[in-house]
Amino acid sequence: MLVRNEPFFLQLQEEMGRGSKALKDTAAGQEIMVELSRMKERHQTELADMKKLLRSSTKENKAAAAALEQHYKKML
């Protein structure tokens, strides 16, 4: 008894090969684009948070530097 080895194709192969679609136009390509969009949103949120933290740290550092300067001026 011989086993039938019929070829099978992945959906991506079907879409790109027989459907002549570009990767971005396939179901897999669309999923990748959705995930990239999510990653971009997360990155932008993290970047905004970091910028906010940097601005706040800069203000705190300026205040500390001013306080030290006043302290040293009193000592002189």
All heavy atoms as a GROMACS GRO file, in nm:
protein
  607
    1MET      N    1   0.083  -0.117   0.000
    1MET     CA    2   0.000   0.000   0.000
    1MET      C    3   0.089   0.125   0.000
    1MET      O    4   0.171   0.142   0.087
    1MET     CB    5  -0.089  -0.002   0.123
    1MET     CG    6  -0.174   0.116   0.137
    1MET     SD    7  -0.289   0.080   0.271
    1MET     CE    8  -0.351   0.237   0.298
    2LEU      N    9   0.069   0.210  -0.094
    2LEU     CA   10   0.146   0.333  -0.106
    2LEU      C   11   0.070   0.447  -0.041
    2LEU      O   12  -0.052   0.458  -0.053
    2LEU     CB   13   0.173   0.367  -0.253
    2LEU     CG   14   0.260   0.267  -0.329
    2LEU    CD1   15   0.267   0.306  -0.475
    2LEU    CD2   16   0.399   0.263  -0.269
    3VAL      N   17   0.145   0.532   0.025
    3VAL     CA   18   0.084   0.649   0.088
    3VAL      C   19   0.076   0.759  -0.017
    3VAL      O   20   0.170   0.783  -0.091
    3VAL     CB   21   0.169   0.697   0.207
    3VAL    CG1   22   0.110   0.822   0.270
    3VAL    CG2   23   0.186   0.587   0.311
    4ARG      N   24  -0.040   0.821  -0.022
    4ARG     CA   25  -0.055   0.931  -0.118
    4ARG      C   26   0.010   1.056  -0.061
    4ARG      O   27  -0.029   1.105   0.044
    4ARG     CB   28  -0.202   0.958  -0.146
    4ARG     CG   29  -0.265   0.852  -0.228
    4ARG     CD   30  -0.400   0.898  -0.270
    4ARG     NE   31  -0.445   0.813  -0.377
    4ARG     CZ   32  -0.538   0.842  -0.461
    4ARG    NH1   33  -0.601   0.957  -0.450
    4ARG    NH2   34  -0.573   0.760  -0.556
    5ASN      N   35   0.108   1.105  -0.129
    5ASN     CA   36   0.175   1.228  -0.089
    5ASN      C   37   0.129   1.340  -0.181
    5ASN      O   38   0.195   1.374  -0.277
    5ASN     CB   39   0.327   1.213  -0.096
    5ASN     CG   40   0.381   1.125   0.014
    5ASN    OD1   41   0.323   1.119   0.121
    5ASN    ND2   42   0.491   1.057  -0.014
    6GLU      N   43   0.015   1.394  -0.147
    6GLU     CA   44  -0.036   1.504  -0.228
    6GLU      C   45   0.021   1.636  -0.175
    6GLU      O   46   0.025   1.657  -0.054
    6GLU     CB   47  -0.189   1.509  -0.222
    6GLU     CG   48  -0.253   1.388  -0.287
    6GLU     CD   49  -0.404   1.394  -0.281
    6GLU    OE1   50  -0.459   1.504  -0.267
    6GLU    OE2   51  -0.465   1.286  -0.291
    7PRO      N   52   0.066   1.720  -0.262
    7PRO     CA   53   0.122   1.847  -0.216
    7PRO      C   54   0.014   1.935  -0.155
    7PRO      O   55  -0.102   1.929  -0.194
    7PRO     CB   56   0.179   1.910  -0.342
    7PRO     CG   57   0.105   1.847  -0.454
    7PRO     CD   58   0.065   1.709  -0.407
    8PHE      N   59   0.055   2.012  -0.057
    8PHE     CA   60  -0.038   2.110   0.000
    8PHE      C   61   0.035   2.244   0.003
    8PHE      O   62   0.157   2.250   0.005
    8PHE     CB   63  -0.085   2.069   0.140
    8PHE     CG   64   0.022   2.073   0.244
    8PHE    CD1   65   0.038   2.186   0.323
    8PHE    CD2   66   0.106   1.965   0.264
    8PHE    CE1   67   0.138   2.191   0.419
    8PHE    CE2   68   0.206   1.968   0.360
    8PHE     CZ   69   0.222   2.081   0.437
    9PHE      N   70  -0.040   2.348   0.001
    9PHE     CA   71   0.019   2.480  -0.004
    9PHE      C   72  -0.030   2.562   0.114
    9PHE      O   73  -0.146   2.554   0.153
    9PHE     CB   74  -0.021   2.552  -0.134
    9PHE     CG   75   0.028   2.481  -0.256
    9PHE    CD1   76  -0.054   2.391  -0.324
    9PHE    CD2   77   0.157   2.502  -0.303
    9PHE    CE1   78  -0.009   2.324  -0.437
    9PHE    CE2   79   0.202   2.435  -0.415
    9PHE     CZ   80   0.120   2.346  -0.483
   10LEU      N   81   0.060   2.639   0.168
   10LEU     CA   82   0.022   2.731   0.274
   10LEU      C   83  -0.058   2.844   0.213
   10LEU      O   84  -0.046   2.875   0.096
   10LEU     CB   85   0.147   2.788   0.342
   10LEU     CG   86   0.241   2.686   0.406
   10LEU    CD1   87   0.365   2.756   0.458
   10LEU    CD2   88   0.170   2.614   0.520
   11GLN      N   89  -0.141   2.907   0.296
   11GLN     CA   90  -0.224   3.016   0.247
   11GLN      C   91  -0.136   3.125   0.184
   11GLN      O   92  -0.169   3.179   0.079
   11GLN     CB   93  -0.306   3.075   0.360
   11GLN     CG   94  -0.397   3.189   0.316
   11GLN     CD   95  -0.481   3.244   0.428
   11GLN    OE1   96  -0.484   3.192   0.539
   11GLN    NE2   97  -0.548   3.353   0.401
   12LEU      N   98  -0.023   3.153   0.247
   12LEU     CA   99   0.067   3.256   0.195
   12LEU      C  100   0.118   3.218   0.055
   12LEU      O  101   0.123   3.302  -0.036
   12LEU     CB  102   0.186   3.276   0.290
   12LEU     CG  103   0.288   3.382   0.251
   12LEU    CD1  104   0.222   3.519   0.242
   12LEU    CD2  105   0.402   3.384   0.350
   13GLN      N  106   0.151   3.092   0.038
   13GLN     CA  107   0.196   3.046  -0.093
   13GLN      C  108   0.085   3.060  -0.197
   13GLN      O  109   0.110   3.102  -0.310
   13GLN     CB  110   0.241   2.899  -0.086
   13GLN     CG  111   0.369   2.880  -0.008
   13GLN     CD  112   0.398   2.732   0.013
   13GLN    OE1  113   0.309   2.656   0.053
   13GLN    NE2  114   0.522   2.694  -0.013
   14GLU      N  115  -0.036   3.026  -0.156
   14GLU     CA  116  -0.150   3.038  -0.247
   14GLU      C  117  -0.170   3.184  -0.288
   14GLU      O  118  -0.187   3.215  -0.406
   14GLU     CB  119  -0.278   2.986  -0.180
   14GLU     CG  120  -0.284   2.836  -0.160
   14GLU     CD  121  -0.321   2.762  -0.287
   14GLU    OE1  122  -0.371   2.823  -0.382
   14GLU    OE2  123  -0.300   2.639  -0.288
   15GLU      N  124  -0.170   3.271  -0.188
   15GLU     CA  125  -0.198   3.412  -0.216
   15GLU      C  126  -0.089   3.476  -0.302
   15GLU      O  127  -0.119   3.551  -0.394
   15GLU     CB  128  -0.213   3.489  -0.084
   15GLU     CG  129  -0.340   3.453  -0.008
   15GLU     CD  130  -0.352   3.530   0.121
   15GLU    OE1  131  -0.335   3.653   0.119
   15GLU    OE2  132  -0.378   3.466   0.225
   16MET      N  133   0.035   3.446  -0.270
   16MET     CA  134   0.145   3.509  -0.344
   16MET      C  135   0.171   3.441  -0.478
   16MET      O  136   0.200   3.507  -0.577
   16MET     CB  137   0.273   3.510  -0.260
   16MET     CG  138   0.265   3.604  -0.142
   16MET     SD  139   0.418   3.614  -0.048
   16MET     CE  140   0.514   3.720  -0.156
   17GLY      N  141   0.160   3.309  -0.479
   17GLY     CA  142   0.189   3.235  -0.602
   17GLY      C  143   0.075   3.239  -0.701
   17GLY      O  144   0.085   3.298  -0.808
   18ARG      N  145  -0.034   3.178  -0.662
   18ARG     CA  146  -0.147   3.169  -0.754
   18ARG      C  147  -0.225   3.300  -0.762
   18ARG      O  148  -0.280   3.334  -0.865
   18ARG     CB  149  -0.240   3.056  -0.712
   18ARG     CG  150  -0.173   2.921  -0.727
   18ARG     CD  151  -0.266   2.808  -0.700
   18ARG     NE  152  -0.194   2.682  -0.716
   18ARG     CZ  153  -0.230   2.570  -0.659
   18ARG    NH1  154  -0.338   2.567  -0.584
   18ARG    NH2  155  -0.161   2.460  -0.678
   19GLY      N  156  -0.229   3.373  -0.651
   19GLY     CA  157  -0.306   3.497  -0.650
   19GLY      C  158  -0.226   3.618  -0.695
   19GLY      O  159  -0.279   3.726  -0.711
   20SER      N  160  -0.096   3.599  -0.715
   20SER     CA  161  -0.006   3.707  -0.759
   20SER      C  162  -0.015   3.832  -0.671
   20SER      O  163  -0.011   3.943  -0.720
   20SER     CB  164  -0.035   3.744  -0.904
   20SER     OG  165  -0.014   3.634  -0.988
   21LYS      N  166  -0.030   3.810  -0.542
   21LYS     CA  167  -0.039   3.923  -0.449
   21LYS      C  168   0.099   3.955  -0.394
   21LYS      O  169   0.183   3.866  -0.377
   21LYS     CB  170  -0.131   3.890  -0.331
   21LYS     CG  171  -0.276   3.878  -0.367
   21LYS     CD  172  -0.359   3.852  -0.242
   21LYS     CE  173  -0.507   3.843  -0.274
   21LYS     NZ  174  -0.586   3.817  -0.152
   22ALA      N  175   0.120   4.082  -0.362
   22ALA     CA  176   0.242   4.122  -0.291
   22ALA      C  177   0.224   4.082  -0.145
   22ALA      O  178   0.111   4.065  -0.098
   22ALA     CB  179   0.261   4.273  -0.302
   23LEU      N  180   0.333   4.068  -0.072
   23LEU     CA  181   0.326   4.025   0.067
   23LEU      C  182   0.233   4.114   0.148
   23LEU      O  183   0.152   4.066   0.226
   23LEU     CB  184   0.465   4.025   0.131
   23LEU     CG  185   0.472   3.987   0.279
   23LEU    CD1  186   0.414   3.847   0.302
   23LEU    CD2  187   0.613   3.996   0.330
   24LYS      N  188   0.241   4.245   0.128
   24LYS     CA  189   0.157   4.338   0.205
   24LYS      C  190   0.008   4.318   0.178
   24LYS      O  191  -0.075   4.358   0.259
   24LYS     CB  192   0.197   4.482   0.178
   24LYS     CG  193   0.168   4.529   0.038
   24LYS     CD  194   0.210   4.675   0.019
   24LYS     CE  195   0.183   4.725  -0.120
   24LYS     NZ  196   0.044   4.744  -0.151
   25ASP      N  197  -0.027   4.256   0.068
   25ASP     CA  198  -0.167   4.236   0.031
   25ASP      C  199  -0.221   4.099   0.075
   25ASP      O  200  -0.339   4.071   0.055
   25ASP     CB  201  -0.185   4.252  -0.120
   25ASP     CG  202  -0.149   4.391  -0.166
   25ASP    OD1  203  -0.174   4.487  -0.092
   25ASP    OD2  204  -0.094   4.404  -0.278
   26THR      N  205  -0.137   4.018   0.135
   26THR     CA  206  -0.181   3.886   0.180
   26THR      C  207  -0.235   3.895   0.322
   26THR      O  208  -0.214   3.995   0.392
   26THR     CB  209  -0.064   3.784   0.179
   26THR    OG1  210   0.034   3.828   0.274
   26THR    CG2  211  -0.003   3.772   0.041
   27ALA      N  212  -0.302   3.791   0.367
   27ALA     CA  213  -0.354   3.787   0.504
   27ALA      C  214  -0.238   3.796   0.603
   27ALA      O  215  -0.248   3.869   0.703
   27ALA     CB  216  -0.435   3.659   0.527
   28ALA      N  217  -0.130   3.726   0.575
   28ALA     CA  218  -0.013   3.732   0.664
   28ALA      C  219   0.045   3.873   0.666
   28ALA      O  220   0.082   3.924   0.772
   28ALA     CB  221   0.093   3.632   0.618
   29GLY      N  222   0.054   3.936   0.551
   29GLY     CA  223   0.106   4.071   0.543
   29GLY      C  224   0.019   4.170   0.621
   29GLY      O  225   0.069   4.260   0.687
   30GLN      N  226  -0.112   4.150   0.614
   30GLN     CA  227  -0.204   4.238   0.688
   30GLN      C  228  -0.185   4.220   0.839
   30GLN      O  229  -0.188   4.318   0.914
   30GLN     CB  230  -0.349   4.209   0.649
   30GLN     CG  231  -0.382   4.247   0.506
   30GLN     CD  232  -0.361   4.396   0.480
   30GLN    OE1  233  -0.402   4.479   0.559
   30GLN    NE2  234  -0.297   4.428   0.369
   31GLU      N  235  -0.164   4.097   0.883
   31GLU     CA  236  -0.140   4.072   1.025
   31GLU      C  237  -0.011   4.139   1.070
   31GLU      O  238  -0.004   4.197   1.179
   31GLU     CB  239  -0.132   3.921   1.054
   31GLU     CG  240  -0.264   3.851   1.050
   31GLU     CD  241  -0.357   3.899   1.160
   31GLU    OE1  242  -0.312   3.919   1.276
   31GLU    OE2  243  -0.477   3.919   1.131
   32ILE      N  244   0.091   4.131   0.988
   32ILE     CA  245   0.218   4.196   1.020
   32ILE      C  246   0.198   4.346   1.031
   32ILE      O  247   0.250   4.410   1.124
   32ILE     CB  248   0.325   4.162   0.914
   32ILE    CG1  249   0.365   4.015   0.927
   32ILE    CG2  250   0.447   4.253   0.928
   32ILE    CD1  251   0.452   3.964   0.814
   33MET      N  252   0.123   4.405   0.940
   33MET     CA  253   0.099   4.549   0.942
   33MET      C  254   0.023   4.590   1.069
   33MET      O  255   0.054   4.694   1.129
   33MET     CB  256   0.023   4.593   0.818
   33MET     CG  257   0.100   4.574   0.688
   33MET     SD  258   0.261   4.653   0.686
   33MET     CE  259   0.214   4.825   0.684
   34VAL      N  260  -0.073   4.510   1.111
   34VAL     CA  261  -0.148   4.539   1.233
   34VAL      C  262  -0.054   4.536   1.354
   34VAL      O  263  -0.056   4.625   1.439
   34VAL     CB  264  -0.265   4.439   1.252
   34VAL    CG1  265  -0.323   4.447   1.393
   34VAL    CG2  266  -0.373   4.464   1.148
   35GLU      N  267   0.030   4.434   1.361
   35GLU     CA  268   0.124   4.422   1.473
   35GLU      C  269   0.225   4.536   1.471
   35GLU      O  270   0.260   4.592   1.576
   35GLU     CB  271   0.195   4.287   1.470
   35GLU     CG  272   0.287   4.264   1.588
   35GLU     CD  273   0.218   4.271   1.723
   35GLU    OE1  274   0.098   4.242   1.733
   35GLU    OE2  275   0.288   4.306   1.822
   36LEU      N  276   0.275   4.573   1.355
   36LEU     CA  277   0.367   4.686   1.345
   36LEU      C  278   0.301   4.815   1.392
   36LEU      O  279   0.364   4.898   1.459
   36LEU     CB  280   0.418   4.702   1.202
   36LEU     CG  281   0.523   4.602   1.156
   36LEU    CD1  282   0.552   4.620   1.007
   36LEU    CD2  283   0.650   4.616   1.237
   37SER      N  284   0.176   4.832   1.359
   37SER     CA  285   0.102   4.950   1.402
   37SER      C  286   0.090   4.953   1.554
   37SER      O  287   0.109   5.058   1.618
   37SER     CB  288  -0.037   4.952   1.337
   37SER     OG  289  -0.109   5.063   1.379
   38ARG      N  290   0.060   4.839   1.615
   38ARG     CA  291   0.053   4.830   1.761
   38ARG      C  292   0.187   4.863   1.825
   38ARG      O  293   0.194   4.935   1.924
   38ARG     CB  294   0.010   4.689   1.803
   38ARG     CG  295  -0.135   4.660   1.783
   38ARG     CD  296  -0.171   4.525   1.843
   38ARG     NE  297  -0.297   4.480   1.789
   38ARG     CZ  298  -0.321   4.359   1.741
   38ARG    NH1  299  -0.228   4.267   1.740
   38ARG    NH2  300  -0.440   4.329   1.694
   39MET      N  301   0.293   4.808   1.768
   39MET     CA  302   0.427   4.834   1.821
   39MET      C  303   0.462   4.982   1.810
   39MET      O  304   0.521   5.039   1.902
   39MET     CB  305   0.530   4.749   1.746
   39MET     CG  306   0.520   4.602   1.777
   39MET     SD  307   0.627   4.499   1.671
   39MET     CE  308   0.787   4.550   1.727
   40LYS      N  309   0.424   5.043   1.700
   40LYS     CA  310   0.451   5.185   1.681
   40LYS      C  311   0.378   5.269   1.786
   40LYS      O  312   0.436   5.362   1.844
   40LYS     CB  313   0.408   5.228   1.540
   40LYS     CG  314   0.436   5.373   1.509
   40LYS     CD  315   0.392   5.408   1.368
   40LYS     CE  316   0.414   5.555   1.339
   40LYS     NZ  317   0.368   5.592   1.204
   41GLU      N  318   0.253   5.236   1.813
   41GLU     CA  319   0.175   5.308   1.914
   41GLU      C  320   0.239   5.294   2.052
   41GLU      O  321   0.251   5.392   2.125
   41GLU     CB  322   0.032   5.256   1.918
   41GLU     CG  323  -0.052   5.301   1.800
   41GLU     CD  324  -0.192   5.241   1.802
   41GLU    OE1  325  -0.243   5.212   1.913
   41GLU    OE2  326  -0.250   5.226   1.694
   42ARG      N  327   0.281   5.171   2.087
   42ARG     CA  328   0.346   5.149   2.216
   42ARG      C  329   0.476   5.229   2.224
   42ARG      O  330   0.506   5.291   2.327
   42ARG     CB  331   0.375   5.000   2.238
   42ARG     CG  332   0.255   4.921   2.281
   42ARG     CD  333   0.293   4.782   2.331
   42ARG     NE  334   0.366   4.706   2.232
   42ARG     CZ  335   0.312   4.613   2.153
   42ARG    NH1  336   0.184   4.585   2.162
   42ARG    NH2  337   0.386   4.546   2.068
   43HIS      N  338   0.552   5.228   2.117
   43HIS     CA  339   0.679   5.301   2.112
   43HIS      C  340   0.655   5.451   2.131
   43HIS      O  341   0.726   5.517   2.207
   43HIS     CB  342   0.750   5.274   1.980
   43HIS     CG  343   0.874   5.356   1.961
   43HIS    ND1  344   0.990   5.333   2.032
   43HIS    CD2  345   0.899   5.461   1.881
   43HIS    CE1  346   1.080   5.422   1.995
   43HIS    NE2  347   1.028   5.500   1.903
   44GLN      N  348   0.555   5.505   2.063
   44GLN     CA  349   0.525   5.647   2.074
   44GLN      C  350   0.482   5.684   2.215
   44GLN      O  351   0.520   5.788   2.268
   44GLN     CB  352   0.419   5.688   1.972
   44GLN     CG  353   0.472   5.689   1.830
   44GLN     CD  354   0.364   5.715   1.726
   44GLN    OE1  355   0.247   5.692   1.750
   44GLN    NE2  356   0.406   5.761   1.609
   45THR      N  357   0.405   5.598   2.279
   45THR     CA  358   0.362   5.622   2.417
   45THR      C  359   0.482   5.620   2.510
   45THR      O  360   0.496   5.708   2.596
   45THR     CB  361   0.259   5.516   2.460
   45THR    OG1  362   0.147   5.522   2.373
   45THR    CG2  363   0.215   5.536   2.604
   46GLU      N  364   0.569   5.520   2.494
   46GLU     CA  365   0.689   5.512   2.577
   46GLU      C  366   0.778   5.633   2.556
   46GLU      O  367   0.834   5.688   2.652
   46GLU     CB  368   0.767   5.384   2.547
   46GLU     CG  369   0.700   5.258   2.595
   46GLU     CD  370   0.771   5.132   2.550
   46GLU    OE1  371   0.884   5.142   2.495
   46GLU    OE2  372   0.718   5.023   2.571
   47LEU      N  373   0.793   5.676   2.433
   47LEU     CA  374   0.876   5.792   2.402
   47LEU      C  375   0.820   5.918   2.466
   47LEU      O  376   0.893   5.998   2.525
   47LEU     CB  377   0.887   5.809   2.250
   47LEU     CG  378   0.982   5.916   2.200
   47LEU    CD1  379   1.124   5.893   2.250
   47LEU    CD2  380   0.980   5.920   2.047
   48ALA      N  381   0.689   5.936   2.460
   48ALA     CA  382   0.625   6.052   2.522
   48ALA      C  383   0.646   6.050   2.673
   48ALA      O  384   0.674   6.153   2.734
   48ALA     CB  385   0.476   6.054   2.488
   49ASP      N  386   0.634   5.931   2.734
   49ASP     CA  387   0.656   5.918   2.879
   49ASP      C  388   0.800   5.954   2.915
   49ASP      O  389   0.825   6.022   3.015
   49ASP     CB  390   0.624   5.777   2.927
   49ASP     CG  391   0.476   5.745   2.922
   49ASP    OD1  392   0.394   5.840   2.910
   49ASP    OD2  393   0.441   5.625   2.929
   50MET      N  394   0.895   5.909   2.834
   50MET     CA  395   1.036   5.939   2.860
   50MET      C  396   1.064   6.088   2.847
   50MET      O  397   1.139   6.145   2.927
   50MET     CB  398   1.126   5.861   2.764
   50MET     CG  399   1.140   5.716   2.798
   50MET     SD  400   1.260   5.641   2.688
   50MET     CE  401   1.186   5.484   2.660
   51LYS      N  402   1.005   6.152   2.747
   51LYS     CA  403   1.024   6.295   2.729
   51LYS      C  404   0.968   6.372   2.849
   51LYS      O  405   1.029   6.467   2.896
   51LYS     CB  406   0.957   6.342   2.599
   51LYS     CG  407   1.034   6.304   2.476
   51LYS     CD  408   0.964   6.355   2.350
   51LYS     CE  409   1.042   6.318   2.226
   51LYS     NZ  410   0.975   6.366   2.104
   52LYS      N  411   0.852   6.328   2.897
   52LYS     CA  412   0.790   6.393   3.014
   52LYS      C  413   0.881   6.378   3.136
   52LYS      O  414   0.902   6.473   3.211
   52LYS     CB  415   0.654   6.328   3.040
   52LYS     CG  416   0.564   6.408   3.129
   52LYS     CD  417   0.430   6.337   3.154
   52LYS     CE  418   0.355   6.318   3.024
   52LYS     NZ  419   0.224   6.252   3.044
   53LEU      N  420   0.936   6.258   3.154
   53LEU     CA  421   1.026   6.232   3.267
   53LEU      C  422   1.152   6.317   3.255
   53LEU      O  423   1.200   6.374   3.354
   53LEU     CB  424   1.062   6.084   3.271
   53LEU     CG  425   1.158   6.040   3.381
   53LEU    CD1  426   1.097   6.066   3.519
   53LEU    CD2  427   1.193   5.893   3.365
   54LEU      N  428   1.204   6.329   3.135
   54LEU     CA  429   1.325   6.409   3.112
   54LEU      C  430   1.299   6.556   3.145
   54LEU      O  431   1.381   6.620   3.212
   54LEU     CB  432   1.372   6.394   2.968
   54LEU     CG  433   1.500   6.466   2.930
   54LEU    CD1  434   1.617   6.417   3.014
   54LEU    CD2  435   1.530   6.445   2.782
   55ARG      N  436   1.185   6.610   3.100
   55ARG     CA  437   1.152   6.749   3.130
   55ARG      C  438   1.139   6.770   3.282
   55ARG      O  439   1.189   6.868   3.337
   55ARG     CB  440   1.023   6.790   3.060
   55ARG     CG  441   1.042   6.824   2.914
   55ARG     CD  442   0.917   6.890   2.856
   55ARG     NE  443   0.802   6.801   2.851
   55ARG     CZ  444   0.774   6.718   2.752
   55ARG    NH1  445   0.853   6.713   2.646
   55ARG    NH2  446   0.668   6.642   2.755
   56SER      N  447   1.073   6.678   3.348
   56SER     CA  448   1.054   6.690   3.493
   56SER      C  449   1.189   6.679   3.564
   56SER      O  450   1.216   6.755   3.658
   56SER     CB  451   0.957   6.582   3.538
   56SER     OG  452   0.996   6.516   3.651
   57SER      N  453   1.276   6.590   3.520
   57SER     CA  454   1.409   6.575   3.581
   57SER      C  455   1.493   6.700   3.561
   57SER      O  456   1.566   6.742   3.650
   57SER     CB  457   1.482   6.454   3.522
   57SER     OG  458   1.414   6.336   3.553
   58THR      N  459   1.481   6.759   3.443
   58THR     CA  460   1.557   6.881   3.413
   58THR      C  461   1.515   6.993   3.508
   58THR      O  462   1.600   7.064   3.562
   58THR     CB  463   1.534   6.923   3.267
   58THR    OG1  464   1.577   6.817   3.182
   58THR    CG2  465   1.611   7.047   3.232
   59LYS      N  466   1.385   7.008   3.530
   59LYS     CA  467   1.335   7.110   3.623
   59LYS      C  468   1.388   7.086   3.764
   59LYS      O  469   1.430   7.178   3.833
   59LYS     CB  470   1.182   7.113   3.623
   59LYS     CG  471   1.122   7.172   3.498
   59LYS     CD  472   0.971   7.166   3.502
   59LYS     CE  473   0.911   7.214   3.371
   59LYS     NZ  474   0.765   7.198   3.368
   60GLU      N  475   1.384   6.959   3.807
   60GLU     CA  476   1.432   6.925   3.941
   60GLU      C  477   1.581   6.953   3.953
   60GLU      O  478   1.628   7.004   4.055
   60GLU     CB  479   1.402   6.779   3.972
   60GLU     CG  480   1.255   6.750   3.992
   60GLU     CD  481   1.226   6.602   4.003
   60GLU    OE1  482   1.320   6.521   4.016
   60GLU    OE2  483   1.108   6.566   3.999
   61ASN      N  484   1.658   6.921   3.849
   61ASN     CA  485   1.802   6.945   3.851
   61ASN      C  486   1.832   7.094   3.857
   61ASN      O  487   1.924   7.137   3.926
   61ASN     CB  488   1.870   6.882   3.729
   61ASN     CG  489   1.876   6.732   3.738
   61ASN    OD1  490   1.862   6.675   3.845
   61ASN    ND2  491   1.897   6.667   3.625
   62LYS      N  492   1.757   7.174   3.783
   62LYS     CA  493   1.778   7.319   3.785
   62LYS      C  494   1.748   7.375   3.924
   62LYS      O  495   1.821   7.460   3.975
   62LYS     CB  496   1.690   7.388   3.680
   62LYS     CG  497   1.741   7.371   3.539
   62LYS     CD  498   1.652   7.444   3.440
   62LYS     CE  499   1.702   7.421   3.298
   62LYS     NZ  500   1.615   7.486   3.199
   63ALA      N  501   1.643   7.326   3.986
   63ALA     CA  502   1.607   7.372   4.120
   63ALA      C  503   1.716   7.333   4.220
   63ALA      O  504   1.754   7.414   4.306
   63ALA     CB  505   1.472   7.313   4.162
   64ALA      N  506   1.767   7.212   4.209
   64ALA     CA  507   1.873   7.166   4.300
   64ALA      C  508   2.000   7.248   4.278
   64ALA      O  509   2.068   7.287   4.374
   64ALA     CB  510   1.900   7.018   4.279
   65ALA      N  511   2.034   7.276   4.152
   65ALA     CA  512   2.153   7.355   4.122
   65ALA      C  513   2.139   7.497   4.177
   65ALA      O  514   2.235   7.552   4.233
   65ALA     CB  515   2.176   7.359   3.971
   66ALA      N  516   2.022   7.555   4.166
   66ALA     CA  517   1.998   7.690   4.219
   66ALA      C  518   2.011   7.690   4.371
   66ALA      O  519   2.070   7.782   4.429
   66ALA     CB  520   1.860   7.739   4.176
   67ALA      N  521   1.958   7.588   4.435
   67ALA     CA  522   1.967   7.579   4.581
   67ALA      C  523   2.112   7.565   4.625
   67ALA      O  524   2.157   7.630   4.722
   67ALA     CB  525   1.884   7.461   4.632
   68LEU      N  526   2.190   7.483   4.555
   68LEU     CA  527   2.332   7.468   4.587
   68LEU      C  528   2.407   7.599   4.566
   68LEU      O  529   2.494   7.636   4.646
   68LEU     CB  530   2.394   7.357   4.502
   68LEU     CG  531   2.364   7.214   4.546
   68LEU    CD1  532   2.416   7.115   4.441
   68LEU    CD2  533   2.426   7.184   4.681
   69GLU      N  534   2.376   7.667   4.459
   69GLU     CA  535   2.442   7.794   4.430
   69GLU      C  536   2.416   7.895   4.542
   69GLU      O  537   2.508   7.963   4.590
   69GLU     CB  538   2.393   7.849   4.296
   69GLU     CG  539   2.464   7.975   4.253
   69GLU     CD  540   2.416   8.026   4.118
   69GLU    OE1  541   2.331   7.960   4.055
   69GLU    OE2  542   2.463   8.134   4.078
   70GLN      N  543   2.292   7.903   4.586
   70GLN     CA  544   2.258   7.995   4.696
   70GLN      C  545   2.332   7.956   4.824
   70GLN      O  546   2.383   8.039   4.898
   70GLN     CB  547   2.107   7.995   4.722
   70GLN     CG  548   2.029   8.072   4.618
   70GLN     CD  549   1.880   8.070   4.650
   70GLN    OE1  550   1.831   7.988   4.726
   70GLN    NE2  551   1.808   8.164   4.588
   71HIS      N  552   2.339   7.826   4.850
   71HIS     CA  553   2.407   7.777   4.969
   71HIS      C  554   2.554   7.816   4.966
   71HIS      O  555   2.608   7.864   5.066
   71HIS     CB  556   2.390   7.624   4.979
   71HIS     CG  557   2.466   7.563   5.091
   71HIS    ND1  558   2.427   7.576   5.222
   71HIS    CD2  559   2.581   7.490   5.093
   71HIS    CE1  560   2.514   7.514   5.300
   71HIS    NE2  561   2.608   7.460   5.224
   72TYR      N  562   2.621   7.797   4.853
   72TYR     CA  563   2.763   7.830   4.842
   72TYR      C  564   2.787   7.981   4.847
   72TYR      O  565   2.888   8.025   4.902
   72TYR     CB  566   2.824   7.768   4.717
   72TYR     CG  567   2.844   7.620   4.730
   72TYR    CD1  568   2.784   7.531   4.642
   72TYR    CD2  569   2.922   7.566   4.831
   72TYR    CE1  570   2.800   7.394   4.654
   72TYR    CE2  571   2.941   7.430   4.845
   72TYR     CZ  572   2.880   7.345   4.757
   72TYR     OH  573   2.897   7.211   4.770
   73LYS      N  574   2.694   8.058   4.793
   73LYS     CA  575   2.708   8.205   4.800
   73LYS      C  576   2.701   8.253   4.945
   73LYS      O  577   2.770   8.347   4.983
   73LYS     CB  578   2.600   8.272   4.716
   73LYS     CG  579   2.628   8.270   4.568
   73LYS     CD  580   2.520   8.344   4.491
   73LYS     CE  581   2.550   8.341   4.342
   73LYS     NZ  582   2.444   8.407   4.264
   74LYS      N  583   2.617   8.189   5.025
   74LYS     CA  584   2.606   8.224   5.167
   74LYS      C  585   2.735   8.190   5.241
   74LYS      O  586   2.772   8.260   5.336
   74LYS     CB  587   2.488   8.152   5.231
   74LYS     CG  588   2.353   8.204   5.190
   74LYS     CD  589   2.242   8.127   5.256
   74LYS     CE  590   2.106   8.170   5.207
   74LYS     NZ  591   1.998   8.090   5.265
   75MET      N  592   2.799   8.083   5.197
   75MET     CA  593   2.922   8.040   5.264
   75MET      C  594   3.038   8.134   5.233
   75MET      O  595   3.131   8.144   5.310
   75MET     CB  596   2.958   7.897   5.224
   75MET     CG  597   2.860   7.794   5.275
   75MET     SD  598   2.898   7.628   5.219
   75MET     CE  599   3.053   7.596   5.299
   76LEU      N  600   3.035   8.204   5.121
   76LEU     CA  601   3.144   8.291   5.082
   76LEU      C  602   3.134   8.420   5.146
   76LEU      O  603   3.112   8.501   5.200
   76LEU     CB  604   3.148   8.307   4.930
   76LEU     CG  605   3.177   8.181   4.853
   76LEU    CD1  606   3.166   8.208   4.702
   76LEU    CD2  607   3.316   8.128   4.884
   0.00000   0.00000   0.00000
